[in-house]
Amino acid sequence: MTTDYDAIALSYPNELLYMVYVDTYTYFQLIGDVRGKTVLDIGCGRGEASQRLKLMGATHVVGVDAFPKMIQLAQQEEARTPLGVEYRVMDVMTPQKIGEFDLVVAFSVISIAPTREALFNTFQTVAMNLKPGGRFVTVGLNPEQRPETYKLIDKYGIRIVNPPPVKEGDLLQAIAVVDGEEIFFEDYYFTRATYNEGLAAAGFSQVIWHEPQISPEGIAQFGHSFWQDFIDSRVSIYLECVNTGFGQKKQ
């Protein structure tokens, strides 16, 4: 993982069209009702989703991120507007347990794992922090997006700039433009089969790959047809998993 998220902490682009009207909307639709639940938000960044989950009625929310600047910004916001969200610096690619949660969530995190071991370790961390029967919900860039569709997605706020990947672990580089500034993101290519294998090894026997949902606001503002290329290109993945027991770590 080479993207320095501390360097872009203030300018991290949460307001890209596809993030606002598709990924974030689908994410919270899958998360559903969190009233009375405990939630671990991995890769929480500046804490926007953690704050929203607490406002939705979660009893306890912990946000973790590997980048100290992101956590610092989240803690500053918590100090300004106290909600009772706890933030910690934590690298989820090193398996570790901090508690037992009803729900673990991750937005644009899983695809930044640069190796098979890091990907499987991340799934282990998720499973270790879930109660039996707890759910894991994650949204992120689809590592298997077909290269011929790369040119179709610029209008949604993101552009893939590297040659098509040919083997697992290959780099996927994307550019987002925020206030005229180009911000580079690096993700890594692993197949759906590898994702499923890593999740099974962590103890997830139920893994559901969902379709994107366009928000009513996105349809009202841009119309149905505007979003068809996004849907056809399968830009993002939307996963819901149930923890049924701890598997043996496989690498």
C-alpha positions in Angstrom: 0.0 0.0 0.0 1.7 3.1 -1.2 -1.0 5.8 -1.2 -0.2 8.2 1.6 -3.6 8.9 3.0 -2.2 11.2 5.7 -1.0 13.5 2.9 -4.5 13.7 1.4 -6.4 13.6 4.7 -8.0 17.0 4.3 -8.8 16.6 0.6 -9.9 13.0 0.6 -12.7 13.0 -2.0 -15.9 11.8 -0.3 -18.0 13.9 -2.6 -17.4 12.2 -6.0 -20.6 11.5 -7.8 -20.4 7.7 -7.6 -19.5 7.8 -4.0 -22.4 10.1 -3.0 -25.2 8.7 -5.2 -24.2 5.0 -5.5 -21.6 3.6 -3.2 -22.5 5.5 0.0 -26.2 5.0 -0.6 -25.8 1.2 -1.3 -23.5 0.9 1.7 -26.0 2.3 4.2 -28.8 0.4 2.6 -26.9 -2.8 3.3 -25.9 -1.7 6.8 -29.6 -1.2 7.6 -30.9 -0.5 11.1 -28.0 -0.1 13.6 -30.1 0.9 16.6 -28.8 -0.8 19.7 -25.9 -2.3 17.9 -22.1 -2.1 18.4 -20.1 -1.2 15.3 -16.5 -1.3 14.3 -15.7 1.0 11.3 -12.3 -0.1 9.8 -10.5 2.4 7.6 -12.7 5.1 9.1 -10.7 8.0 7.7 -12.0 11.3 9.0 -14.8 9.6 10.8 -17.8 10.7 8.6 -19.4 7.2 8.5 -18.6 6.5 12.1 -20.4 9.7 13.1 -23.4 8.8 10.9 -23.6 5.3 12.4 -23.7 6.8 15.9 -26.4 9.3 14.9 -28.4 6.4 13.4 -28.6 4.9 16.9 -25.6 2.6 17.3 -24.8 2.2 21.0 -21.1 2.1 20.6 -19.0 2.9 17.5 -15.2 2.5 17.2 -13.4 3.9 14.2 -10.0 2.6 13.3 -7.5 3.7 10.6 -3.9 3.0 9.9 -3.2 6.7 9.2 -2.7 8.9 12.2 -3.6 12.1 10.5 -7.0 10.7 9.6 -7.6 9.7 13.2 -6.5 13.1 14.4 -9.0 14.8 12.2 -11.8 12.4 13.4 -10.8 13.0 17.0 -10.9 16.8 16.4 -14.4 16.6 15.0 -15.4 14.4 18.0 -14.1 17.1 20.3 -16.1 19.8 18.5 -19.3 17.8 18.3 -19.2 15.0 20.9 -21.1 11.9 19.9 -19.2 9.3 21.9 -17.4 7.7 19.0 -14.0 6.2 19.9 -11.1 6.4 17.4 -7.9 4.5 17.3 -4.9 4.1 15.0 -4.8 0.5 13.9 -3.5 -1.4 10.9 -6.2 -4.0 10.1 -3.8 -5.9 7.8 -2.1 -7.2 11.0 -4.8 -9.5 12.6 -5.8 -8.1 16.0 -8.8 -8.0 18.2 -10.1 -5.0 20.1 -13.6 -6.2 21.0 -16.7 -8.1 19.9 -19.1 -6.1 17.6 -22.5 -6.8 16.1 -21.3 -5.2 12.9 -18.0 -4.4 11.1 -18.1 -2.1 8.2 -15.4 -0.9 5.7 -15.8 1.7 3.0 -13.1 1.7 0.2 -10.6 -0.3 2.3 -10.4 -3.9 1.3 -9.1 -3.2 -2.2 -6.0 -1.4 -0.9 -4.5 -4.6 0.5 -1.4 -5.1 -1.7 -0.8 -8.8 -1.2 -2.9 -12.0 -0.8 -1.5 -12.2 2.8 -2.6 -8.6 3.6 -6.1 -9.3 2.1 -6.6 -12.5 4.1 -5.2 -10.8 7.2 -7.8 -8.0 6.8 -10.6 -10.6 6.7 -9.1 -12.3 9.8 -9.2 -9.0 11.6 -12.8 -8.4 10.7 -13.8 -11.9 11.8 -11.9 -11.7 15.1 -13.9 -8.6 16.0 -17.3 -9.9 15.2 -19.7 -11.7 17.5 -20.9 -15.1 16.3 -23.6 -14.3 13.7 -22.4 -10.7 13.3 -22.3 -9.1 9.9 -19.5 -7.6 7.8 -20.5 -5.0 5.1 -18.0 -3.5 2.7 -18.0 -1.4 -0.4 -15.0 -0.7 -2.6 -13.6 -0.6 -6.1 -14.2 -3.7 -8.1 -10.7 -5.2 -8.9 -12.3 -7.2 -11.8 -13.8 -4.2 -13.7 -13.4 -5.0 -17.4 -10.6 -2.8 -18.9 -12.8 -1.9 -21.9 -15.1 -0.1 -19.6 -12.4 2.2 -18.0 -13.1 5.0 -20.5 -16.8 5.0 -19.6 -16.6 6.0 -16.0 -14.8 9.4 -16.1 -18.1 11.2 -15.8 -18.7 9.6 -12.3 -15.6 11.3 -10.8 -12.9 8.6 -11.2 -10.5 7.5 -13.9 -8.5 4.3 -14.1 -5.1 5.2 -15.6 -3.0 2.0 -15.5 -2.8 -0.8 -18.1 -5.2 -3.7 -17.4 -3.9 -6.0 -14.6 -2.8 -9.5 -15.7 -2.0 -11.2 -12.4 -3.1 -11.0 -8.8 -1.4 -8.3 -6.9 -1.1 -6.0 -9.9 -1.6 -2.3 -9.3 -4.8 -0.5 -10.1 -4.3 3.2 -10.2 -7.1 5.7 -10.3 -7.4 9.5 -10.3 -10.0 11.6 -8.7 -10.2 15.3 -9.4 -11.1 17.4 -6.4 -11.2 21.2 -6.8 -9.0 21.0 -9.8 -6.4 18.8 -8.0 -5.6 15.3 -9.2 -5.5 12.8 -6.3 -4.1 9.3 -7.1 -5.3 6.2 -5.4 -3.7 2.8 -5.6 -5.7 -0.4 -5.3 -4.7 -4.0 -6.1 -6.1 -6.7 -8.3 -7.5 -9.9 -6.8 -10.2 -12.1 -8.3 -13.6 -12.6 -6.8 -12.5 -16.2 -6.2 -9.7 -15.0 -4.0 -12.0 -12.7 -2.0 -14.3 -15.6 -1.5 -11.4 -17.9 -0.4 -10.1 -15.3 2.1 -13.6 -14.7 3.6 -14.2 -18.5 3.9 -10.8 -18.9 5.6 -11.8 -16.2 8.1 -15.1 -18.0 8.9 -17.6 -16.4 6.7 -19.7 -19.1 5.2 -22.4 -16.7 3.9 -21.0 -14.1 1.4 -23.5 -12.1 -0.7 -22.3 -10.0 -3.6 -24.9 -7.3 -4.1 -25.8 -5.1 -7.0 -25.4 -1.3 -6.8 -28.4 0.8 -5.8 -28.8 4.3 -7.2 -30.1 6.8 -4.7 -33.4 8.6 -5.4 -31.5 11.9 -5.4 -29.0 10.6 -7.9 -31.8 9.6 -10.3 -33.7 12.8 -9.7 -30.6 14.9 -10.5 -29.1 13.0 -13.4 -31.8 10.5 -14.6 -31.7 6.7 -14.9 -29.7 6.6 -18.2 -26.8 8.6 -16.8 -26.0 5.7 -14.4 -26.2 2.8 -16.8 -22.5 2.9 -17.7 -21.7 2.7 -14.0 -23.9 -0.3 -13.5 -22.8 -2.1 -16.7 -19.1 -1.4 -15.9 -19.3 -2.9 -12.4 -17.1 -0.2 -11.0 -17.6 -1.2 -7.4 -18.3 -4.2 -5.2 -20.9 -4.5 -2.5 -20.4 -7.3 0.0 -22.4 -8.6 2.9 -21.0 -11.4 5.0 -22.1 -13.3 8.1 -19.6 -14.6 10.6 -20.3 -18.2 11.5 -17.0 -19.2 13.1 -13.3 -18.7 12.8 -11.5 -20.4 9.9 -7.9 -21.4 9.7 -5.7 -18.7 8.2 -4.7 -19.5 4.7 -2.1 -17.7 2.6 
